Amino acid sequence: MALRFVVSLAVVVMAVAEQSSHVSISLGGAPSVSHHRTSHHHSRSPSHHPQPSYHPQPSYHQAPSYHPQPSYGHSHEPAVPACAENTTKPWCLEDAEYPTYEIKHAAEYHYEKLLSLYADVADLNTELSVERPKTLEEETYLCPSETAYVRPLRAINTDGKWRVIVNNVDAHYETLTQTTRVEECLTAGDACPLVPVCYESKCLQKSIYHRFLVYDPYDQYFPFAIETFKLPASCACLLGAYTIDH
């Protein structure tokens, strides 16, 4: 009878335990038994929204001031200068775009070093040049030519590139000039006058290599150099073999 009572009591306790969330049973000093209610309706835990992580803005460092290298010339020099449009010669005696101020500034800044170059190409002593007859009454040259003493501002060097030539520039109370003598054939390629037709002949332009002090606007450290130029020097008569035409 007592056993039935205990079993009945256990059944009642289990039924009550199913309706409670948590029931502890202790019989006769035995350790308590914990029962957790199992529910078919699971409560949804609230969504977790993490706090946005803080990314500090990078500290601003001011960019260093830009100090360009000194430049004495134009940033973009044309391959053919504007002065070449008005002449067929490989040099310009007049140039509206001649960088006088830039050359003067660079010459004064590099004056000591510049003088060593300029001394090698100083003015030509025209008294030592070949003199031509002033009149054609007594003598003449076989091929007609034109002689001039020029101070070019630009010219084509032996590499085929136009260069700025230092001329008529004042630096430290001194004027830097470069003069050269040129002689151009007036009838180059034609037969030499006063030569019998039995001789094959033609007027030939002869040239000489001349050295000029030039200004290079692209060289930011020492914008001066000496370069070579091919200039007309004389007009000669080239004679061929003697022929007899029948």
C-alpha positions as CSV (number, residue, x, y, z in Angstrom):
1,M,0.0,0.0,0.0
2,A,2.8,2.4,0.8
3,L,4.5,1.5,-2.4
4,R,1.4,2.4,-4.4
5,F,1.3,5.7,-2.6
6,V,4.8,6.5,-3.5
7,V,4.3,5.6,-7.1
8,S,1.1,7.7,-7.3
9,L,3.0,10.6,-5.6
10,A,5.8,10.3,-8.2
11,V,3.3,10.4,-11.1
12,V,1.6,13.5,-9.6
13,V,5.0,15.2,-9.2
14,M,6.0,14.4,-12.8
15,A,2.7,15.8,-14.1
16,V,3.3,19.0,-12.1
17,A,6.9,19.1,-13.3
18,E,5.8,19.2,-16.9
19,Q,3.8,22.4,-16.2
20,S,6.5,24.2,-14.3
21,S,9.7,25.5,-15.6
22,H,11.9,24.1,-13.0
23,V,11.0,21.6,-10.2
24,S,13.4,20.0,-7.6
25,I,12.4,16.8,-5.9
26,S,14.1,15.4,-2.9
27,L,13.0,12.1,-1.4
28,G,14.4,10.8,1.8
29,G,17.5,12.9,1.7
30,A,18.4,11.8,-1.8
31,P,19.9,14.5,-4.0
32,S,17.4,16.7,-5.6
33,V,16.5,16.0,-9.2
34,S,16.1,19.0,-11.4
35,H,13.6,18.9,-14.3
36,H,13.6,21.6,-17.1
37,R,10.5,22.1,-19.1
38,T,10.8,21.4,-22.8
39,S,8.8,23.7,-24.8
40,H,8.0,23.4,-28.5
41,H,7.9,27.2,-28.8
42,H,11.5,28.5,-28.7
43,S,11.8,32.1,-27.8
44,R,13.9,34.0,-30.3
45,S,16.8,35.8,-28.7
46,P,17.0,39.5,-29.7
47,S,19.2,40.2,-32.7
48,H,22.7,41.4,-31.8
49,H,23.8,44.6,-33.4
50,P,27.5,45.1,-32.8
51,Q,28.6,48.6,-32.2
52,P,30.4,50.0,-35.2
53,S,34.1,49.8,-34.8
54,Y,35.8,53.2,-34.7
55,H,38.4,53.9,-37.3
56,P,40.2,57.1,-36.6
57,Q,40.8,59.4,-39.5
58,P,44.5,59.4,-40.5
59,S,46.4,62.3,-39.3
60,Y,46.9,65.0,-42.0
61,H,50.4,65.7,-42.9
62,Q,50.9,68.8,-45.0
63,A,52.6,68.0,-48.3
64,P,56.1,69.5,-48.5
65,S,56.4,72.7,-50.5
66,Y,57.6,72.0,-54.1
67,H,60.8,73.8,-54.9
68,P,61.5,73.2,-58.7
69,Q,65.0,73.3,-60.0
70,P,65.9,76.6,-61.6
71,S,65.0,76.7,-65.3
72,Y,66.4,79.3,-67.5
73,G,64.6,78.6,-70.7
74,H,61.2,77.7,-72.2
75,S,59.7,74.4,-71.0
76,H,58.9,73.4,-74.6
77,E,61.2,74.6,-77.4
78,P,59.8,73.9,-80.9
79,A,61.9,71.7,-83.2
80,V,61.9,74.5,-85.7
81,P,61.9,78.1,-84.3
82,A,59.6,80.7,-85.6
83,C,62.5,82.7,-87.1
84,A,63.2,79.9,-89.5
85,E,59.9,80.6,-91.3
86,N,61.3,83.8,-92.8
87,T,64.6,82.4,-94.2
88,T,65.9,79.5,-96.2
89,K,69.3,79.6,-94.5
90,P,70.3,77.3,-91.7
91,W,70.6,80.2,-89.3
92,C,68.6,83.2,-88.0
93,L,70.0,86.7,-87.8
94,E,66.8,88.1,-86.3
95,D,64.6,86.3,-83.7
96,A,61.6,87.8,-82.0
97,E,61.6,84.9,-79.5
98,Y,65.3,85.1,-78.6
99,P,65.6,84.4,-74.8
100,T,67.8,87.4,-74.0
101,Y,66.7,87.7,-70.3
102,E,67.1,83.9,-69.6
103,I,70.6,83.9,-71.2
104,K,71.6,87.0,-69.3
105,H,70.4,85.6,-66.0
106,A,72.2,82.3,-66.5
107,A,75.4,84.0,-67.7
108,E,75.6,86.1,-64.6
109,Y,74.9,83.1,-62.4
110,H,77.6,81.0,-64.1
111,Y,79.9,83.8,-65.1
112,E,83.2,82.4,-64.0
113,K,82.6,79.0,-65.6
114,L,81.1,80.6,-68.7
115,L,84.2,82.8,-69.4
116,S,86.4,79.7,-69.8
117,L,84.1,78.5,-72.7
118,Y,83.6,82.0,-74.2
119,A,87.4,82.6,-74.4
120,D,87.6,79.7,-76.8
121,V,85.0,81.2,-79.2
122,A,85.6,84.9,-78.9
123,D,84.9,87.4,-81.6
124,L,86.5,86.7,-85.0
125,N,89.3,89.1,-85.9
126,T,87.9,90.3,-89.2
127,E,91.3,92.0,-90.1
128,L,92.8,88.5,-90.6
129,S,90.0,87.3,-92.9
130,V,90.4,86.8,-96.6
131,E,89.8,90.1,-98.4
132,R,87.9,90.2,-101.7
133,P,88.4,92.7,-104.4
134,K,86.1,95.7,-104.0
135,T,85.6,96.2,-107.8
136,L,85.4,93.7,-110.6
137,E,87.3,95.8,-113.2
138,E,90.6,93.9,-113.1
139,E,89.8,90.5,-111.6
140,T,86.9,88.4,-110.4
141,Y,86.3,84.9,-109.1
142,L,85.1,82.2,-111.4
143,C,81.9,81.6,-109.5
144,P,79.9,84.5,-108.1
145,S,79.4,84.5,-104.3
146,E,78.2,86.6,-101.5
147,T,80.3,87.2,-98.4
148,A,79.0,88.5,-95.0
149,Y,80.1,88.7,-91.4
150,V,77.2,87.5,-89.3
151,R,76.2,87.1,-85.7
152,P,73.5,84.3,-85.7
153,L,71.0,84.1,-82.9
154,R,70.0,80.5,-83.8
155,A,71.5,77.9,-86.2
156,I,71.3,74.3,-87.1
157,N,74.2,72.2,-85.6
158,T,75.9,69.3,-87.2
159,D,73.3,67.0,-85.6
160,G,70.5,68.7,-87.5
161,K,69.0,70.5,-84.4
162,W,68.3,74.1,-84.0
163,R,70.3,75.7,-81.2
164,V,70.2,79.1,-79.4
165,I,73.6,80.9,-79.9
166,V,74.8,83.3,-77.3
167,N,75.1,86.7,-79.1
168,N,74.6,90.3,-78.1
169,V,74.1,89.4,-74.4
170,D,75.3,91.7,-71.6
171,A,76.7,90.0,-68.5
172,H,78.7,91.8,-65.8
173,Y,79.3,94.9,-68.0
174,E,80.6,92.7,-70.9
175,T,78.8,92.0,-74.1
176,L,79.1,88.4,-75.3
177,T,79.2,88.2,-79.1
178,Q,80.2,85.7,-81.7
179,T,80.9,86.7,-85.3
180,T,81.7,84.5,-88.2
181,R,82.4,84.9,-91.9
182,V,80.2,83.1,-94.4
183,E,80.5,83.0,-98.2
184,E,77.6,81.6,-100.2
185,C,77.6,80.6,-103.9
186,L,75.0,82.5,-105.9
187,T,75.0,80.0,-108.7
188,A,75.8,76.7,-107.0
189,G,75.5,73.7,-109.4
190,D,75.7,75.9,-112.5
191,A,78.6,75.8,-115.0
192,C,81.5,78.1,-114.0
193,P,81.5,81.3,-116.1
194,L,84.5,82.1,-118.3
195,V,85.4,78.4,-118.5
196,P,85.4,76.9,-122.1
197,V,82.6,74.5,-122.8
198,C,85.0,71.8,-123.6
199,Y,85.6,71.5,-119.8
200,E,82.9,70.1,-117.6
201,S,82.6,72.5,-114.8
202,K,80.2,73.6,-112.0
203,C,80.2,76.0,-109.1
204,L,80.5,74.2,-105.8
205,Q,79.6,75.4,-102.4
206,K,82.3,74.6,-99.8
207,S,81.7,74.7,-96.1
208,I,83.7,74.8,-92.9
209,Y,82.9,73.6,-89.4
210,H,82.5,76.4,-86.9
211,R,82.2,76.3,-83.1
212,F,79.7,78.4,-81.2
213,L,78.9,78.9,-77.6
214,V,75.2,77.8,-77.3
215,Y,72.5,78.2,-74.6
216,D,70.6,75.0,-73.7
217,P,67.4,75.8,-71.8
218,Y,67.0,72.1,-70.8
219,D,70.2,71.9,-68.8
220,Q,69.2,73.2,-65.4
221,Y,72.6,73.1,-63.9
222,F,74.9,74.6,-66.5
223,P,73.0,75.6,-69.6
224,F,75.9,76.5,-71.8
225,A,78.0,74.3,-74.2
226,I,80.1,74.5,-77.3
227,E,78.7,72.8,-80.4
228,T,79.8,72.6,-84.0
229,F,78.0,74.1,-87.0
230,K,78.5,73.6,-90.7
231,L,78.6,77.0,-92.4
232,P,79.3,78.0,-96.0
233,A,82.9,79.2,-96.3
234,S,83.7,79.6,-100.0
235,C,82.5,79.1,-103.6
236,A,84.8,77.0,-105.8
237,C,84.8,76.0,-109.4
238,L,85.0,72.3,-110.0
239,L,86.5,71.3,-113.3
240,G,86.0,67.9,-114.9
241,A,88.1,66.1,-117.6
242,Y,88.9,67.8,-120.9
243,T,86.6,66.5,-123.6
244,I,86.6,67.1,-127.4
245,D,83.2,66.9,-129.0
246,H,83.1,66.0,-132.7
